């Protein structure tokens, strides 16, 4: 009878230990699944955030490119205007020099005419 009780107790103990290990493994596997699912969700969320950031960066870069293009166009227009103004200034300078030469020549001619008139009056 002692053997039977001892055997029954031993068998019950073995079953308890075996079921405890199985329960522990199931709990651990469930927790690992939950952790993996959370990590997957976090990675998906991070990937979506990176995608949104890249999209925003692309939009911002496009806007900056448009502004830069507009600024370059304006700079080119200003440069053309400056070149035209320089050309006009050069032309005006040449015309002014020509006008001064013509005035000097006219003054010379006027002096000659005055001298000739005086000479004619003296004769």
Contact map, one row per residue, 1 for C-alpha under 8 A:
111110000000000000000000000000000000000000000000000000000000000000000000000000000000000000000000000000000000000000000000000
111111000000000000000000000000000000000000000000000000000000000000000000000000000000000000000000000000000000000000000000000
111111100000000000000000000000000000000000000000000000000000000000000000000000000000000000000000000000000000000000000000000
111111110000000000000000000000000000000000000000000000000000000000000000000000000000000000000000000000000000000000000000000
111111111000000000000000000000000000000000000000000000000000000000000000000000000000000000000000000000000000000000000000000
011111111100000000000000000000000000000000000000000000000000000000000000000000000000000000000000000000000000000000000000000
001111111110000000000000000000000000000000000000000000000000000000000000000000000000000000000000000000000000000000000000000
000111111111000000000000000000000000000000000000000000000000000000000000000000000000000000000000000000000000000000000000000
000011111111100000000000000000000000000000000000000000000000000000000000000000000000000000000000000000000000000000000000000
000001111111110000000000000000000000000000000000000000000000000000000000000000000000000000000000000000000000000000000000000
000000111111111000000000000000000000000000000000000000000000000000000000000000000000000000000000000000000000000000000000000
000000011111111100000000000000000000000000000000000000000000000000000000000000000000000000000000000000000000000000000000000
000000001111111110000000000000000000000000000000000000000000000000000000000000000000000000000000000000000000000000000000000
000000000111111111000000000000000000000000000000000000000000000000000000000000000000000000000000000000000000000000000000000
000000000011111111100000000000000000000000000000000000000000000000000000000000000000000000000000000000000000000000000000000
000000000001111111110000000000000000000000000000000000000000000000000000000000000000000000000000000000000000000000000000000
000000000000111111111000000000000000000000000000000000000000000000000000000000000000000000000000000000000000000000000000000
000000000000011111111100000000000000000000000000000000000000000000000000000000000000000000000000000000000000000000000000000
000000000000001111111110000000000000000000000000000000000000000000000000000000000000000000000000000000000000000000000000000
000000000000000111111111000000000000000000000000000000000000000000000000000000000000000000000000000000000000000000000000000
000000000000000011111111100000000000000000000000000000000000000000000000000000000000000000000000000000000000000000000000000
000000000000000001111111110000000000000000000000000000000000000000000000000000000000000000000000000000000000000000000000000
000000000000000000111111111000000000000000000000000000000000000000000000000000000000000000000000000000000000000000000000000
000000000000000000011111111100000000000000000000000000000000000000000000000000000000000000000000000000000000000000000000000
000000000000000000001111111110000000000000000000000000000000000000000000000000000000000000000000000000000000000000000000000
000000000000000000000111111111000000000000000000000000000000000000000000000000000000000000000000000000000000000000000000000
000000000000000000000011111111100000000000000000000000000000000000000000000000000000000000000000000000000000000000000000000
000000000000000000000001111111110000000000000000000000000000000000000000000000000000000000000000000000000000000000000000000
000000000000000000000000111111111000000000000000000000000000000000000000000000000000000000000000000000000000000000000000000
000000000000000000000000011111111100000000000000000000000000000000000000000000000000000000000000000000000000000000000000000
000000000000000000000000001111111110000000000000000000000000000000000000000000000000000000000000000000000000000000000000000
000000000000000000000000000111111111000000000000000000000000000000000000000000000000000000000000000000000000000000000000000
000000000000000000000000000011111111100000000000000000000000000000000000000000000000000000000000000000000000000000000000000
000000000000000000000000000001111111110000000000000000000000000000000000000000000000000000000000000000000000000000000000000
000000000000000000000000000000111111111000000000000000000000000000000000000000000000000000000000000000000000000000000000000
000000000000000000000000000000011111111100000000000000000000000000000000000000000000000000000000000000000000000000000000000
000000000000000000000000000000001111111110000000000000000000000000000000000000000000000000000000000000000000000000000000000
000000000000000000000000000000000111111111000000000000000000000000000000000000000000000000000000000000000000000000000000000
000000000000000000000000000000000011111111100000000000000000000000000000000000000000000000000000000000000000000000000000000
000000000000000000000000000000000001111111110000000000000000000000000000000000000000000000000000000000000000000000000000000
000000000000000000000000000000000000111111111000000000000000000000000000000000000000000000000000000000000000000000000000000
000000000000000000000000000000000000011111111100000000000000000000000000000000000000000000000000000000000000000000000000000
000000000000000000000000000000000000001111111110000000000000000000000000000000000000000000000000000000000000000000000000000
000000000000000000000000000000000000000111111111000000000000000000000000000000000000000000000000000000000000000000000000000
000000000000000000000000000000000000000011111111100000000000000000000000000000000000000000000000000000000000000000000000000
000000000000000000000000000000000000000001111111110000000000000000000000000000000000000000000000000000000000000000000000000
000000000000000000000000000000000000000000111111111000000000000000000000000000000000000000000000000000000000000000000000000
000000000000000000000000000000000000000000011111111100000000000000000000000000000000000000000000000000000000000000000000000
000000000000000000000000000000000000000000001111111110000000000000000000000000000000000000000000000000000000000000000000000
000000000000000000000000000000000000000000000111111111000000000000000000000000000000000000000000000000000000000000000000000
000000000000000000000000000000000000000000000011111111100000000000000000000000000000000000000000000000000000000000000000000
000000000000000000000000000000000000000000000001111111110000000000000000000000000000000000000000000000000000000000000000000
000000000000000000000000000000000000000000000000111111111000000000000000000000000000000000000000000000000000000000000000000
000000000000000000000000000000000000000000000000011111111100000000000000000000000000000000000000000000000000000000000000000
000000000000000000000000000000000000000000000000001111111110000000000000000000000000000000000000000000000000000000000000000
000000000000000000000000000000000000000000000000000111111111000000000000000000000000000000000000000000000000000000000000000
000000000000000000000000000000000000000000000000000011111111100000000000000000000000000000000000000000000000000000000000000
000000000000000000000000000000000000000000000000000001111111110000000000000000000000000000000000000000000000000000000000000
000000000000000000000000000000000000000000000000000000111111111000000000000000000000000000000000000000000000000000000000000
000000000000000000000000000000000000000000000000000000011111111100000000000000000000000000000000000000000000000000000000000
000000000000000000000000000000000000000000000000000000001111111110000000000000000000000000000000000000000000000000000000000
000000000000000000000000000000000000000000000000000000000111111111000000000000000000000000000000000000000000000000000000000
000000000000000000000000000000000000000000000000000000000011111111100000000000000000000000000000000000000000000000000000000
000000000000000000000000000000000000000000000000000000000001111111110000000000000000000000000000000000000000000000000000000
000000000000000000000000000000000000000000000000000000000000111111111000000000000000000000000000000000000000000000000000000
000000000000000000000000000000000000000000000000000000000000011111111100000000000000000000000000000000000000000000000000000
000000000000000000000000000000000000000000000000000000000000001111111110000000000000000000000000000000000000000000000000000
000000000000000000000000000000000000000000000000000000000000000111111111000000000000000000000000000000000000000000000000000
000000000000000000000000000000000000000000000000000000000000000011111111100000000000000000000000000000000000000000000000000
000000000000000000000000000000000000000000000000000000000000000001111111110000000000000000000000000000000000000000000000000
000000000000000000000000000000000000000000000000000000000000000000111111111000000000000000000000000000000000000000000000000
000000000000000000000000000000000000000000000000000000000000000000011111111100000000000000000000000000000000000000000000000
000000000000000000000000000000000000000000000000000000000000000000001111111110000000000000000000000000000000000000000000000
000000000000000000000000000000000000000000000000000000000000000000000111111111000000000000000000000000000000000000000000000
000000000000000000000000000000000000000000000000000000000000000000000011111111100000000000000000000000000000000000000000000
000000000000000000000000000000000000000000000000000000000000000000000001111111110000000000000000000000000000000000000000000
000000000000000000000000000000000000000000000000000000000000000000000000111111111000000000000000000000000000000000000000000
000000000000000000000000000000000000000000000000000000000000000000000000011111111100000000000000000000000000000000000000000
000000000000000000000000000000000000000000000000000000000000000000000000001111111110000000000000000000000000000000000000000
000000000000000000000000000000000000000000000000000000000000000000000000000111111111000000000000000000000000000000000000000
000000000000000000000000000000000000000000000000000000000000000000000000000011111111100000000000000000000000000000000000000
000000000000000000000000000000000000000000000000000000000000000000000000000001111111110000000000000000000000000000000000000
000000000000000000000000000000000000000000000000000000000000000000000000000000111111111000000000000000000000000000000000000
000000000000000000000000000000000000000000000000000000000000000000000000000000011111111100000000000000000000000000000000000
000000000000000000000000000000000000000000000000000000000000000000000000000000001111111110000000000000000000000000000000000
000000000000000000000000000000000000000000000000000000000000000000000000000000000111111111000000000000000000000000000000000
000000000000000000000000000000000000000000000000000000000000000000000000000000000011111111100000000000000000000000000000000
000000000000000000000000000000000000000000000000000000000000000000000000000000000001111111110000000000000000000000000000000
000000000000000000000000000000000000000000000000000000000000000000000000000000000000111111111000000000000000000000000000000
000000000000000000000000000000000000000000000000000000000000000000000000000000000000011111111100000000000000000000000000000
000000000000000000000000000000000000000000000000000000000000000000000000000000000000001111111110000000000000000000000000000
000000000000000000000000000000000000000000000000000000000000000000000000000000000000000111111111000000000000000000000000000
000000000000000000000000000000000000000000000000000000000000000000000000000000000000000011111111100000000000000000000000000
000000000000000000000000000000000000000000000000000000000000000000000000000000000000000001111111110000000000000000000000000
000000000000000000000000000000000000000000000000000000000000000000000000000000000000000000111111111000000000000000000000000
000000000000000000000000000000000000000000000000000000000000000000000000000000000000000000011111111100000000000000000000000
000000000000000000000000000000000000000000000000000000000000000000000000000000000000000000001111111110000000000000000000000
000000000000000000000000000000000000000000000000000000000000000000000000000000000000000000000111111111000000000000000000000
000000000000000000000000000000000000000000000000000000000000000000000000000000000000000000000011111111100000000000000000000
000000000000000000000000000000000000000000000000000000000000000000000000000000000000000000000001111111110000000000000000000
000000000000000000000000000000000000000000000000000000000000000000000000000000000000000000000000111111111000000000000000000
000000000000000000000000000000000000000000000000000000000000000000000000000000000000000000000000011111111100000000000000000
000000000000000000000000000000000000000000000000000000000000000000000000000000000000000000000000001111111110000000000000000
000000000000000000000000000000000000000000000000000000000000000000000000000000000000000000000000000111111111000000000000000
000000000000000000000000000000000000000000000000000000000000000000000000000000000000000000000000000011111111100000000000000
000000000000000000000000000000000000000000000000000000000000000000000000000000000000000000000000000001111111110000000000000
000000000000000000000000000000000000000000000000000000000000000000000000000000000000000000000000000000111111111000000000000
000000000000000000000000000000000000000000000000000000000000000000000000000000000000000000000000000000011111111100000000000
000000000000000000000000000000000000000000000000000000000000000000000000000000000000000000000000000000001111111110000000000
000000000000000000000000000000000000000000000000000000000000000000000000000000000000000000000000000000000111111111000000000
000000000000000000000000000000000000000000000000000000000000000000000000000000000000000000000000000000000011111111100000000
000000000000000000000000000000000000000000000000000000000000000000000000000000000000000000000000000000000001111111110000000
000000000000000000000000000000000000000000000000000000000000000000000000000000000000000000000000000000000000111111111000000
000000000000000000000000000000000000000000000000000000000000000000000000000000000000000000000000000000000000011111111100000
000000000000000000000000000000000000000000000000000000000000000000000000000000000000000000000000000000000000001111111110000
000000000000000000000000000000000000000000000000000000000000000000000000000000000000000000000000000000000000000111111111000
000000000000000000000000000000000000000000000000000000000000000000000000000000000000000000000000000000000000000011111111100
000000000000000000000000000000000000000000000000000000000000000000000000000000000000000000000000000000000000000001111111110
000000000000000000000000000000000000000000000000000000000000000000000000000000000000000000000000000000000000000000111111111
000000000000000000000000000000000000000000000000000000000000000000000000000000000000000000000000000000000000000000011111111
000000000000000000000000000000000000000000000000000000000000000000000000000000000000000000000000000000000000000000001111111
000000000000000000000000000000000000000000000000000000000000000000000000000000000000000000000000000000000000000000000111111
000000000000000000000000000000000000000000000000000000000000000000000000000000000000000000000000000000000000000000000011111
